[in-house]
Amino acid sequence: MWSISGRGGVPLQLTKNGVVIGRSDPSTGTEDDFGNVSGFVITYAEENDVLLMKTHSTVKALGKIYSNEYHQSAFGGWRLG
């Protein structure tokens, strides 16, 4: 699960071992507006799997991601079983 606070458009990808398994785009329409987007993916992960939340590999970000006292961005996961 992730929640991203941003301004403008910032296309994001969640990857597992280099393969895209989730996407989101907190686009607000203009670089002056703030917006939030959340995403949720269910996947099976084993020891040594690498999960990364990163900006899109080919689409240019037109805004910024924020994480401060007013705009909190977060990424989390749970181990079940």
Secondary structure, DSSP 8 states (H G I E B T S, - for coil): -EEEEEES---EEEEETTEEEEEE----SSTT-EEEEEE-------TT--EEEEE-SSS---SEEE-SSSS--EE------
